[in-house]
Amino acid sequence: MASKSAAPGSDERTPLPPLIHGRARLMLLSELMRNPGGRTFTELKRAVGLTDGTLSVHLQKLEAGGLVEIRKEFVGRKPRTLARMTRGGRRAFEAYVEDLRGIVPGL
């Protein structure tokens, strides 16, 4: 998932992974990285400021990409959706941040 230079001394780079690089997904993954135990749908919605539908779509894409796991359960009689980074998701996010450091001076 990491983007690397095409050749030493070359200015060509593979693009940053779009699954992570989109603003909403980057914010979601950043929030989940700060909370290793996961965040509920409601907590993510508040933290990132997305609508229910938009948040749901982004979480589905992140889950399909193997970056996030989604667990649905009931607490009492209320449904609760918990999202948590997978091990592979953490590695991919760390590689993404490392790639940004190589692109943006001073990060």
Backbone as CSV, one residue per row, in Angstrom:
resi,resn,N_x,N_y,N_z,CA_x,CA_y,CA_z,C_x,C_y,C_z
1,MET,0.795,-1.202,0.000,0.000,0.000,0.000,0.834,1.263,0.000
2,ALA,2.072,1.132,0.366,2.934,2.295,0.440,3.258,2.783,-0.961
3,SER,3.388,4.088,-1.113,3.805,4.619,-2.393,5.300,4.844,-2.343
4,LYS,5.957,4.432,-3.351,7.408,4.549,-3.421,7.767,5.297,-4.693
5,SER,8.965,5.862,-4.700,9.440,6.513,-5.909,9.563,5.489,-7.020
6,ALA,9.338,5.899,-8.238,9.416,4.999,-9.376,10.850,4.519,-9.578
7,ALA,11.809,5.400,-9.441,13.218,5.055,-9.572,14.027,6.058,-8.772
8,PRO,15.193,5.659,-8.284,16.009,6.619,-7.534,16.258,7.872,-8.363
9,GLY,16.063,9.013,-7.754,16.271,10.283,-8.429,15.119,10.712,-9.334
10,SER,14.113,9.884,-9.456,12.968,10.194,-10.309,11.950,11.006,-9.524
11,ASP,11.253,11.900,-10.212,10.194,12.675,-9.567,8.856,11.956,-9.637
12,GLU,8.805,10.832,-10.372,7.548,10.096,-10.501,7.307,9.253,-9.257
13,ARG,6.079,9.302,-8.762,5.691,8.520,-7.593,4.381,7.826,-7.887
14,THR,4.206,6.701,-7.264,2.887,6.092,-7.350,1.974,6.922,-6.458
15,PRO,0.706,7.022,-6.805,-0.190,7.857,-6.007,-0.407,7.283,-4.607
16,LEU,-0.726,8.169,-3.690,-1.097,7.726,-2.342,-2.373,6.892,-2.464
17,PRO,-2.521,5.869,-1.628,-3.693,4.993,-1.763,-5.006,5.751,-1.585
18,PRO,-5.878,5.749,-2.584,-7.128,6.505,-2.503,-8.052,6.026,-1.385
19,LEU,-7.935,4.765,-0.992,-8.779,4.266,0.089,-8.499,5.015,1.388
20,ILE,-7.264,5.423,1.586,-6.884,6.164,2.799,-6.886,7.666,2.538
21,HIS,-6.458,8.076,1.366,-6.160,9.487,1.101,-7.374,10.402,1.040
22,GLY,-8.550,9.881,0.796,-9.743,10.729,0.784,-9.946,11.377,2.148
23,ARG,-10.363,12.618,2.149,-10.476,13.396,3.390,-11.292,12.695,4.475
24,ALA,-12.481,12.244,4.138,-13.358,11.629,5.142,-12.732,10.357,5.704
25,ARG,-12.188,9.507,4.821,-11.590,8.259,5.303,-10.319,8.516,6.089
26,LEU,-9.555,9.512,5.694,-8.352,9.869,6.447,-8.730,10.322,7.858
27,MET,-9.784,11.111,7.971,-10.240,11.554,9.293,-10.749,10.375,10.115
28,LEU,-11.490,9.469,9.498,-12.000,8.297,10.202,-10.850,7.423,10.706
29,LEU,-9.902,7.157,9.837,-8.780,6.309,10.231,-7.928,6.979,11.303
30,SER,-7.759,8.284,11.213,-7.007,9.009,12.251,-7.701,8.876,13.596
31,GLU,-9.006,8.993,13.597,-9.779,8.855,14.837,-9.648,7.436,15.396
32,LEU,-9.693,6.451,14.532,-9.567,5.068,14.990,-8.144,4.745,15.450
33,MET,-7.144,5.361,14.843,-5.758,5.156,15.295,-5.578,5.690,16.714
34,ARG,-6.257,6.788,17.027,-6.163,7.380,18.374,-6.928,6.560,19.409
35,ASN,-7.800,5.687,18.953,-8.655,4.906,19.849,-8.562,3.428,19.463
36,PRO,-7.501,2.749,19.907,-7.261,1.360,19.487,-8.399,0.395,19.837
37,GLY,-9.165,0.693,20.866,-10.284,-0.172,21.239,-11.489,0.001,20.335
38,GLY,-11.432,0.974,19.445,-12.520,1.240,18.511,-13.398,2.390,18.966
39,ARG,-14.288,2.777,18.083,-15.243,3.853,18.349,-16.599,3.399,17.840
40,THR,-17.635,3.834,18.533,-18.978,3.520,18.063,-19.315,4.416,16.878
41,PHE,-20.335,4.005,16.151,-20.806,4.779,15.012,-21.122,6.208,15.442
42,THR,-21.808,6.344,16.562,-22.199,7.669,17.067,-20.970,8.503,17.424
43,GLU,-19.977,7.888,18.060,-18.752,8.615,18.407,-18.022,9.078,17.154
44,LEU,-17.937,8.208,16.151,-17.278,8.591,14.901,-18.040,9.704,14.197
45,LYS,-19.346,9.595,14.195,-20.178,10.614,13.552,-19.917,11.983,14.166
46,ARG,-19.882,12.038,15.496,-19.613,13.306,16.192,-18.197,13.805,15.929
47,ALA,-17.231,12.905,15.992,-15.822,13.295,15.851,-15.491,13.794,14.451
48,VAL,-16.096,13.185,13.447,-15.735,13.489,12.066,-16.737,14.408,11.384
49,GLY,-17.963,14.458,11.905,-18.959,15.375,11.366,-19.578,14.934,10.054
50,LEU,-19.772,13.628,9.873,-20.404,13.119,8.660,-21.859,12.749,8.942
51,THR,-22.646,12.680,7.894,-24.019,12.210,8.050,-23.994,10.687,8.232
52,ASP,-25.104,10.139,8.696,-25.195,8.684,8.883,-24.870,7.941,7.590
53,GLY,-25.484,8.366,6.500,-25.291,7.681,5.224,-23.863,7.750,4.724
54,THR,-23.266,8.923,4.793,-21.890,9.099,4.332,-20.925,8.291,5.189
55,LEU,-21.111,8.342,6.507,-20.257,7.579,7.410,-20.385,6.088,7.127
56,SER,-21.592,5.623,6.940,-21.832,4.209,6.665,-21.119,3.758,5.393
57,VAL,-21.213,4.541,4.334,-20.571,4.197,3.063,-19.056,4.133,3.234
58,HIS,-18.477,5.115,3.903,-17.019,5.125,4.088,-16.560,3.954,4.957
59,LEU,-17.295,3.644,6.000,-16.930,2.501,6.835,-17.013,1.199,6.047
60,GLN,-18.022,1.067,5.197,-18.137,-0.134,4.366,-16.944,-0.277,3.432
61,LYS,-16.511,0.831,2.839,-15.358,0.788,1.934,-14.082,0.424,2.699
62,LEU,-13.913,0.995,3.879,-12.737,0.682,4.684,-12.756,-0.776,5.142
63,GLU,-13.936,-1.287,5.448,-14.058,-2.688,5.844,-13.755,-3.604,4.649
64,ALA,-14.295,-3.281,3.487,-14.046,-4.079,2.283,-12.559,-4.090,1.931
65,GLY,-11.858,-3.010,2.227,-10.424,-2.910,1.969,-9.569,-3.555,3.048
66,GLY,-10.206,-4.077,4.087,-9.470,-4.764,5.145,-8.809,-3.855,6.161
67,LEU,-9.126,-2.565,6.128,-8.497,-1.621,7.056,-9.233,-1.522,8.381
68,VAL,-10.527,-1.796,8.350,-11.382,-1.622,9.519,-12.244,-2.866,9.680
69,GLU,-12.511,-3.222,10.932,-13.500,-4.261,11.180,-14.704,-3.612,11.847
70,ILE,-15.867,-4.069,11.454,-17.123,-3.535,11.973,-17.811,-4.646,12.756
71,ARG,-18.210,-4.324,13.962,-18.940,-5.300,14.785,-20.267,-4.676,15.189
72,LYS,-21.332,-5.403,14.924,-22.671,-4.938,15.302,-23.152,-5.817,16.441
73,GLU,-23.682,-5.163,17.462,-24.158,-5.892,18.638,-25.315,-5.129,19.256
74,PHE,-25.921,-5.735,20.228,-26.979,-5.067,20.973,-26.493,-4.825,22.391
75,VAL,-26.728,-3.625,22.878,-26.471,-3.276,24.271,-27.849,-3.030,24.862
76,GLY,-28.286,-3.976,25.684,-29.681,-3.955,26.099,-30.511,-4.263,24.871
77,ARG,-31.370,-3.364,24.533,-32.178,-3.540,23.322,-31.771,-2.589,22.207
78,LYS,-30.706,-1.856,22.442,-30.268,-0.882,21.444,-29.127,-1.452,20.605
79,PRO,-29.208,-1.261,19.291,-28.113,-1.712,18.433,-26.901,-0.789,18.588
80,ARG,-25.730,-1.376,18.491,-24.495,-0.595,18.577,-23.540,-1.109,17.512
81,THR,-22.968,-0.191,16.757,-21.980,-0.530,15.740,-20.636,-0.014,16.220
82,LEU,-19.663,-0.912,16.270,-18.323,-0.558,16.712,-17.353,-0.760,15.546
83,ALA,-16.545,0.253,15.271,-15.524,0.169,14.226,-14.154,0.191,14.896
84,ARG,-13.273,-0.671,14.379,-11.922,-0.744,14.940,-10.945,-1.043,13.806
85,MET,-9.751,-0.466,13.889,-8.717,-0.720,12.893,-8.271,-2.164,12.993
86,THR,-7.996,-2.773,11.850,-7.381,-4.093,11.832,-5.869,-3.913,11.941
87,ARG,-5.175,-5.007,12.188,-3.708,-4.938,12.228,-3.170,-4.443,10.890
88,GLY,-3.722,-4.995,9.811,-3.308,-4.567,8.477,-3.650,-3.109,8.214
89,GLY,-4.772,-2.660,8.752,-5.165,-1.265,8.618,-4.188,-0.333,9.316
90,ARG,-3.729,-0.737,10.493,-2.735,0.065,11.215,-1.435,0.151,10.427
91,ARG,-1.010,-0.983,9.882,0.233,-0.991,9.091,0.082,-0.111,7.848
92,ALA,-1.071,-0.221,7.168,-1.303,0.584,5.971,-1.330,2.071,6.301
93,PHE,-1.951,2.427,7.429,-2.022,3.832,7.824,-0.629,4.353,8.176
94,GLU,0.141,3.559,8.890,1.512,3.971,9.238,2.364,4.153,7.983
95,ALA,2.205,3.257,6.998,2.936,3.397,5.731,2.492,4.656,4.991
96,TYR,1.201,4.944,5.038,0.666,6.155,4.406,1.297,7.412,5.025
97,VAL,1.347,7.443,6.350,1.929,8.596,7.042,3.418,8.718,6.704
98,GLU,4.105,7.597,6.619,5.518,7.620,6.251,5.704,8.163,4.835
99,ASP,4.818,7.762,3.923,4.866,8.295,2.560,4.643,9.802,2.561
100,LEU,3.701,10.279,3.363,3.467,11.730,3.457,4.706,12.453,3.943
101,ARG,5.391,11.852,4.907,6.634,12.469,5.410,7.671,12.608,4.305
102,GLY,7.672,11.644,3.387,8.607,11.718,2.263,8.204,12.750,1.225
103,ILE,6.940,13.108,1.204,6.425,14.058,0.216,6.405,15.484,0.764
104,VAL,5.965,15.627,2.013,5.780,16.950,2.611,6.922,17.225,3.588
105,PRO,7.769,18.185,3.261,8.888,18.500,4.165,8.388,18.953,5.528
106,GLY,9.072,18.515,6.559,8.769,19.003,7.905,7.664,18.248,8.630
107,LEU,7.075,17.237,8.025,6.026,16.473,8.720,6.626,15.577,9.772
